[in-house]
Amino acid sequence: MITETRRANIKLFVLIAAFVVGGTFLGKIYLDAKSPSSVKVTVYKMELMTGRLDAHPLVVFSDAAGKEIDLANETGEFIGQAPVTVGVYTRIRLTVKNGIKMSIADAKSNPCGGGVFTDRVFPIAEGTDLNSQVPVYFATDLDGGGAWVGSQITNLMIRPLTVSENRTTPLKFVFVIADTLFCPDGEVQRRAPWSVWPETSL
């Protein structure tokens, strides 16, 4: 007996939201944290997983050259559309370039009190070549996602992605980039990892 695998279309968007979460607590830890004017991330692959042990994730976006997205300025960026097996997904794996490029357009936004800078490269994975590709996971709390960094919960998928038959399911990402630059020991650093809330609009 042959079972037909049901597939649906999924639209992938990047929806940017630069806002502060838990501002009072944030101020106590990152009193002089500032917001960048540009955050450029190069994405090579996006995969949906049914769980931590999913050995066959579904590739919904792949670009060997990489697609650079400015998280601060490309609100509503459309990534692509792909047929996806009907089901429930609790984990997303992004393969991105380790070095992300950040800019400060106003000297007042430099947490160290210095001048402006353009496309300064910051690592996602410390100790790894900046040009290498690194995986970043986002998962539901029941699948082990979410970790406190400062005052933000990072790498959390706020709810599972449910893909239904015969319908298009948009997948939106909300990147929180506000107050992600700070100045320990007189050198501008990025608070890592960046905070992302994948949202499904069903």
KAFEN-V412892 format. One record per pair of residues at least 4 apart in sequence whose ideal C-beta (glycine too) atoms are under 8 Angstrom apart, sorted by the first residue. I is the first residue (numbers start at 0). J is the second residue. Records with the same first field share a line. If there is no record, write none. Layout:
I: J + J
//
This chain:
4: 84
5: 84 + 85 + 164
6: 82 + 83 + 84 + 85
7: 82 + 83 + 84 + 85 + 162 + 163 + 164 + 165 + 166 + 167 + 168
8: 80 + 81 + 82 + 83 + 166 + 167 + 168
9: 59 + 80 + 81 + 82 + 83 + 162 + 167 + 168 + 169 + 170
10: 77 + 79 + 80 + 167 + 168 + 169 + 170
11: 45 + 59 + 60 + 77 + 78 + 79 + 80 + 81 + 169 + 170
12: 75 + 76 + 77 + 78 + 169 + 170 + 171 + 172
13: 68 + 70 + 73 + 75 + 76 + 78 + 171 + 172 + 174
14: 74 + 75 + 171 + 172 + 173 + 198
15: 70 + 71 + 72 + 73 + 74 + 75 + 173 + 174 + 176
16: 173 + 174 + 175
17: 34 + 71 + 174 + 175 + 176 + 177
18: 175 + 177
19: 25 + 175 + 177 + 178
20: 25 + 150 + 151 + 175 + 194
21: 25 + 150 + 151
22: 26
23: 27
24: 28 + 150
25: 29 + 32 + 149 + 150 + 151 + 178
26: 30
28: 149 + 150
29: 149 + 150 + 178 + 181 + 190
31: 110 + 181 + 182
32: 110 + 178 + 179 + 180 + 181 + 190
33: 103 + 108 + 109 + 110 + 178 + 180 + 181
34: 108 + 176 + 177 + 178 + 179 + 180
35: 71 + 101 + 102 + 103 + 108 + 176 + 179 + 180
36: 71 + 102 + 103 + 104 + 105 + 108
37: 69 + 71 + 72 + 100 + 101 + 102 + 104 + 117 + 118
38: 69 + 70 + 71 + 99 + 100 + 101 + 174 + 176 + 179 + 193
39: 67 + 68 + 69 + 70 + 99 + 100 + 101 + 118
40: 67 + 68 + 70 + 95 + 96 + 99
41: 65 + 66 + 67 + 68 + 95 + 96 + 99
42: 60 + 62 + 65 + 66 + 67 + 68 + 78 + 93 + 94 + 95
43: 61 + 62 + 63 + 65 + 66 + 94 + 95 + 96 + 132
44: 58 + 60 + 61 + 62 + 92 + 93 + 94
45: 58 + 59 + 60 + 61 + 78 + 91 + 92 + 93 + 94
46: 56 + 57 + 58 + 59 + 91 + 92 + 93 + 94
47: 56 + 57 + 59 + 83 + 88 + 90 + 91 + 160
48: 53 + 56 + 57 + 88 + 89 + 90 + 91 + 92
49: 53 + 86 + 87 + 88 + 89 + 90
50: 89 + 90 + 142
51: 90 + 138 + 142 + 143
53: 90
56: 92
57: 83 + 84 + 88
58: 81
59: 79 + 81 + 83
60: 66 + 78 + 79 + 81
62: 66
65: 96
66: 78
68: 73 + 76
69: 73
70: 174 + 176 + 193
71: 176
80: 167
83: 162 + 168
84: 162
85: 162 + 163 + 164
86: 161 + 162
87: 159 + 160 + 161 + 162
88: 159 + 160 + 161 + 162
89: 138 + 139 + 141 + 142 + 156 + 159 + 160
90: 136 + 137 + 138 + 139 + 142 + 144 + 156
91: 136 + 137 + 138 + 156 + 160 + 197
92: 134 + 135 + 136
93: 134 + 135 + 136 + 137
94: 132 + 133 + 134 + 135
95: 99 + 123 + 132 + 133 + 135
96: 129 + 130 + 131 + 132 + 133
97: 122 + 123 + 124 + 127 + 128 + 129 + 130 + 131 + 132 + 133
98: 120 + 121 + 122 + 123 + 129 + 130
99: 120 + 121 + 122 + 123 + 189 + 193
100: 118 + 119 + 120 + 121
101: 118 + 119 + 121 + 180 + 189
102: 115 + 116 + 117 + 118 + 119
103: 108 + 109 + 115 + 116 + 180
104: 108 + 115
105: 115
106: 113 + 114 + 115
108: 180
109: 113 + 114 + 115 + 116 + 180 + 187
110: 180 + 181 + 182 + 187
111: 182 + 185 + 186 + 187
112: 182
113: 187
116: 187
119: 187
120: 129
121: 188 + 189 + 191
122: 126 + 127 + 129 + 191
123: 133 + 135 + 191 + 192
124: 133
125: 191
127: 131 + 133
135: 154 + 192
136: 144 + 154
137: 144 + 154 + 155 + 156 + 195 + 197
138: 142 + 143 + 144 + 145 + 154 + 155 + 156
139: 144 + 155 + 156 + 157 + 158 + 159
140: 144 + 145 + 155
142: 156
144: 154 + 155 + 156
145: 152 + 153 + 154 + 155
146: 152 + 153 + 154 + 155
147: 151 + 152 + 153
148: 152 + 153 + 190 + 191 + 192 + 194
149: 190
151: 175 + 194
152: 194
153: 192 + 193 + 194 + 195
154: 192 + 195
155: 195 + 196
156: 160 + 196 + 197
157: 196 + 197 + 198
158: 198 + 199
159: 199
160: 168 + 170 + 197 + 199
161: 168 + 199 + 201
162: 168
163: 168 + 201
168: 199 + 200 + 201
169: 199 + 200
170: 197 + 198 + 199 + 200
171: 197 + 198 + 199 + 200
172: 195 + 196 + 197 + 198
173: 195 + 196 + 197 + 198
174: 193 + 194 + 195
175: 179 + 193 + 194 + 195 + 196
176: 193 + 194
178: 190
179: 189 + 190 + 193 + 194
180: 187 + 188 + 189 + 190
181: 187 + 188 + 190
182: 186 + 187 + 188
183: 188
189: 193
//
